[in-house]
Amino acid sequence: MTTRTALAPAKVNLFLHVGPVDADGYHPLSSLVAFADVGDRVTVAPAERLSLSVEGPFAAGLAGPGDNLILRALRALGDAAGIGEPPLAVTLEKRLPIAAGLGGGSSDAGAALKLARDALGLDQTDDALADIAATIGADGPMCLHARTAWAEGRGERLTPEPRLPSLPAVLINPRVASPTGEVYRAYDAGPPAAADRPAPPPAWDVAAVLDWLAQQRNDLEPAAVARAPAIAAVLAAAEALPDVRLVRMSGSGATVFALFDAPANAAVAARRLSESRADWWIAPTRLG
């Protein structure tokens, strides 16, 4: 058994339509989810017992290893495989902001599940791992697969969408946490929207997809902005970027994404914004 490492990519909700809370306390949703080429990095190595160490620029924002989704997922994997706690030393390099609407914790857990399965020679398929990931949260299965998909229901009904082109983007976070539960409670205090799934775009080239996305929405954005006004400042700054085509918040925030026609435009915009807002986390990327 050798040391293995993998990217845990950031998840972005290109749109997020949310219905009213149901009798079980869950919100139905419809979303098109894409993954970035930036994210955290997870490494597993053989060890006598299961452990987790966290490093990187956002390590201090985690409450501690005891409640980390990685450990919960790996313990569930050990139970499913009948091996007890997997004997692995896990290192998480936390590169993504915390409580940022990017599915960071779920993506970390998904990467760790795949790495642990391969390192230990277990026979669980990706679908079996997705079932385990579902026990740690609604984002678990989509982040385990980490591929573009329509998400419906509570986020567990996934339909892969391979037609989405690579979308040049800039991710922007004001380094302000936007806890999912608090945002949903604020959303519930207002008039509910609907978890409607729109018809797909008429074509899947970048221009057509950007035009189509502009007709969609993130229903959690007003609630998140009301709770964390810094998000409004990010949205305004992103709207003012040169050559920007679309600006929207991802998930429950506080990360905002700006989409562009070309990677060069995204790179220029990210550089200019970084010069004026060194206090924000800013990352040029590609989605999908």
C-alpha positions in Angstrom: 0.0 0.0 0.0 1.4 3.3 -1.1 0.6 7.0 -0.4 -2.1 8.4 -2.7 -3.3 11.9 -3.2 -6.2 13.5 -5.1 -7.9 16.9 -5.7 -11.2 17.5 -3.9 -12.7 19.9 -6.4 -14.9 22.9 -5.6 -18.5 22.4 -6.4 -20.5 25.2 -8.0 -24.2 25.5 -8.3 -24.7 27.2 -11.7 -28.3 27.7 -10.7 -30.2 26.7 -7.6 -34.0 26.6 -7.5 -35.3 25.8 -4.0 -38.8 24.9 -3.0 -40.5 25.3 0.4 -39.4 23.1 3.3 -41.3 19.7 3.5 -42.8 17.9 6.4 -39.4 16.2 7.1 -37.6 19.5 7.3 -35.9 19.2 3.9 -36.0 21.5 0.9 -36.6 20.1 -2.6 -34.2 21.6 -5.1 -33.2 21.7 -8.7 -29.6 22.6 -9.7 -27.0 22.2 -12.4 -23.8 21.4 -10.6 -20.3 21.7 -12.1 -16.9 21.2 -10.6 -13.9 23.4 -10.7 -10.2 22.6 -11.4 -9.3 24.2 -8.0 -10.0 22.6 -4.6 -8.6 21.0 -1.5 -6.1 18.2 -1.6 -6.5 14.9 0.2 -3.6 12.4 0.8 -3.8 9.0 2.4 -0.9 6.9 3.6 -0.6 3.5 5.4 -0.7 3.8 9.2 -1.4 1.7 12.3 -4.7 3.6 12.9 -7.0 6.1 11.4 -5.9 9.7 11.8 -6.4 13.1 10.2 -4.2 16.2 10.1 -5.2 19.5 8.5 -3.0 22.1 7.0 -3.2 24.8 4.4 -4.4 28.4 4.3 -7.9 27.6 5.6 -7.0 25.0 8.2 -7.6 27.2 11.2 -11.3 27.6 10.1 -12.1 24.0 10.9 -13.5 23.1 14.3 -11.1 20.2 14.6 -10.6 16.6 13.3 -13.2 15.1 15.6 -16.2 16.2 13.6 -14.6 16.3 10.1 -16.6 14.7 7.3 -13.6 12.8 6.1 -13.4 10.7 9.3 -17.1 10.1 9.4 -17.0 8.9 5.8 -14.0 6.6 6.3 -15.5 5.1 9.5 -18.7 4.4 7.5 -16.6 2.8 4.8 -14.8 0.6 7.3 -18.1 -0.5 8.7 -19.5 -1.3 5.2 -16.3 -3.3 4.3 -16.2 -5.1 7.6 -12.7 -3.9 8.5 -13.3 -1.5 11.3 -11.6 1.9 11.1 -9.4 2.0 8.0 -5.7 2.1 9.0 -4.8 5.3 7.2 -3.2 8.6 8.0 -5.1 11.3 6.1 -3.8 14.7 5.4 -6.2 17.5 4.3 -4.7 20.5 2.6 -7.5 23.0 3.1 -7.3 25.4 0.2 -11.0 26.3 -0.1 -12.8 28.8 2.3 -15.0 27.3 5.0 -18.8 27.5 4.8 -18.4 28.9 1.3 -21.1 27.2 -0.8 -18.5 25.1 -2.6 -19.2 21.7 -1.1 -15.7 21.6 0.4 -16.3 19.2 3.2 -18.4 16.8 1.1 -15.8 16.9 -1.7 -13.0 16.2 0.8 -15.0 13.2 2.1 -15.6 11.9 -1.5 -11.9 12.1 -2.4 -11.0 10.4 0.8 -13.4 7.5 0.2 -12.0 6.8 -3.3 -8.4 7.1 -2.1 -9.1 4.8 0.9 -10.9 2.2 -1.3 -8.0 2.1 -3.7 -5.3 2.1 -1.1 -6.9 -0.7 0.8 -7.9 -2.8 -2.2 -11.6 -2.8 -1.3 -14.2 -3.8 -3.9 -16.7 -1.1 -3.4 -17.9 0.6 -6.6 -18.3 4.3 -7.0 -22.0 3.9 -6.6 -21.5 2.0 -3.4 -19.2 4.8 -2.2 -21.8 7.3 -3.2 -24.3 5.5 -0.9 -21.8 5.9 1.9 -21.3 9.6 1.1 -25.0 10.2 1.2 -25.0 9.4 4.9 -22.9 12.4 5.6 -25.0 15.0 3.7 -27.0 15.8 0.7 -24.0 16.9 -1.3 -22.2 13.7 -0.6 -23.0 11.7 -3.8 -22.6 14.5 -6.2 -19.2 15.4 -4.7 -18.2 11.8 -4.7 -18.8 11.5 -8.4 -17.5 15.1 -9.0 -18.9 15.4 -12.5 -21.4 17.8 -14.0 -24.9 16.8 -13.2 -28.5 17.9 -12.7 -29.4 17.5 -9.0 -33.0 17.2 -7.9 -35.0 16.0 -4.9 -32.9 16.8 -1.9 -29.9 16.8 -4.1 -29.6 13.0 -4.2 -31.2 12.5 -7.6 -28.4 13.0 -10.1 -28.5 13.0 -13.9 -25.0 13.4 -15.5 -24.8 16.2 -18.0 -21.7 15.6 -20.2 -22.7 18.3 -22.7 -21.8 21.2 -20.5 -18.8 22.9 -22.1 -15.8 24.1 -20.0 -16.8 27.5 -18.6 -14.1 30.1 -17.9 -14.8 31.5 -14.4 -13.5 33.4 -11.4 -14.5 32.3 -7.9 -14.6 35.1 -5.3 -15.1 34.7 -1.6 -15.0 37.6 1.0 -13.6 35.3 3.7 -17.0 35.5 5.5 -18.7 32.2 6.5 -22.2 31.6 5.2 -23.5 28.5 7.2 -26.0 26.6 5.2 -28.5 26.0 8.1 -28.7 29.7 8.9 -29.2 30.7 5.2 -32.0 28.1 4.8 -33.7 29.4 8.0 -33.5 33.0 6.6 -34.9 31.7 3.3 -37.8 30.0 5.1 -38.8 33.4 6.6 -39.6 34.8 3.2 -41.9 33.8 0.4 -41.0 30.4 -1.0 -39.8 29.8 -4.6 -40.2 26.5 -6.5 -37.7 23.7 -7.2 -38.5 23.9 -11.0 -36.1 22.2 -13.4 -35.8 24.4 -16.5 -35.7 23.0 -20.0 -32.1 22.7 -21.2 -30.4 25.3 -23.4 -31.1 25.1 -27.1 -27.4 24.4 -27.7 -24.4 23.5 -25.5 -21.8 26.0 -26.8 -20.5 28.5 -24.3 -22.5 31.4 -25.6 -25.8 29.6 -25.6 -25.2 28.2 -22.1 -24.3 31.6 -20.7 -27.5 33.1 -22.2 -29.5 30.2 -20.7 -28.0 30.5 -17.3 -28.8 34.2 -17.2 -32.5 33.2 -17.2 -32.0 31.0 -14.0 -31.5 32.0 -10.4 -30.1 31.1 -7.0 -33.1 31.3 -4.6 -30.8 31.4 -1.6 -28.9 34.5 -2.7 -31.3 37.1 -1.1 -31.3 35.3 2.2 -27.5 34.9 2.2 -26.9 38.5 1.3 -29.3 39.7 4.1 -27.4 37.6 6.6 -23.9 38.5 5.2 -23.9 41.9 3.5 -20.3 41.3 2.4 -21.7 39.0 -0.3 -23.5 42.0 -1.9 -20.1 43.8 -2.2 -18.7 40.7 -3.9 -21.6 40.6 -6.3 -21.2 44.2 -7.2 -17.4 43.9 -7.7 -17.9 40.9 -9.9 -20.5 42.6 -12.0 -18.0 45.4 -12.7 -15.3 43.1 -14.0 -14.3 43.6 -17.6 -15.9 41.2 -20.1 -18.0 39.4 -17.4 -21.0 37.6 -18.8 -22.8 36.3 -15.7 -22.4 36.7 -11.9 -24.2 34.5 -9.3 -23.7 33.2 -5.8 -23.0 29.4 -5.5 -25.0 27.3 -3.1 -25.7 29.0 0.2 -22.7 31.4 -0.2 -20.6 33.2 0.4 -18.7 32.4 -2.8 -19.7 34.2 -6.0 -18.7 33.0 -9.4 -18.2 35.2 -12.5 -18.4 33.5 -16.0 -16.6 34.7 -19.1 -16.4 33.8 -22.8 -12.7 33.0 -22.7 -10.1 31.9 -20.2 -7.9 34.9 -20.9 -10.8 37.2 -19.9 -11.2 35.3 -16.7 -7.5 35.5 -15.9 -7.3 39.3 -16.5 -10.4 39.9 -14.4 -9.0 37.8 -11.5 -5.7 39.6 -11.6 -7.4 43.1 -11.6 -9.7 42.2 -8.7 -6.9 40.7 -6.7 -4.9 43.9 -7.0 -7.8 45.9 -5.4 -9.1 43.2 -3.0 -6.2 41.4 -1.5 -8.4 40.6 1.5 -10.7 38.3 -0.6 -10.0 34.8 -1.9 -10.0 35.0 -5.7 -9.3 32.0 -8.0 -9.5 31.9 -11.8 -10.8 28.4 -12.9 -12.7 26.4 -15.4 -16.0 24.8 -14.5 -17.2 21.5 -16.0 
